[in-house]
Structure formats: structure tokens, C-alpha cells
């Protein structure tokens, strides 16, 4: 599903970025532009980030 219409970024692309260590909205925006233009997708991107960190408890330890 397309998450960012401004830059045509889909949820699979975002999840791939998370799998290689991206942990913040700012990092995602810098890597692919998602959320950096109009901001309409920011909430959805942050939800994907939360879901990913909740399903990977080691990420919480690494960012603490």
C-alpha cells in the first residue's frame, strides 16, 4: 500500500528500511523523502515505526 503519495513510497519499502536499522521518522524522511513534503503520511509512518519497535524488543534496548 502506498504510504507517501508525494514520493510514491509504500509500506514494504518502509519496512525494508526498518529491517536495516532505520529507527526514526527523520531517518526515513532523509532516506526516501517520505513525510518530508506535505506531512500527510507522517502519522502512518510513525505507526509503522511503533509497530516495528513493538515487535522487536531489542530495538527498545538499543535506543535506550
Secondary structure, DSSP 8 states (H G I E B T S, - for coil): -EEETTTTEEHHHHHHHHHTT--SHHHHHHHH-TTTSS-TTHHHHHHHHHHHHHH-HHHHHHH-
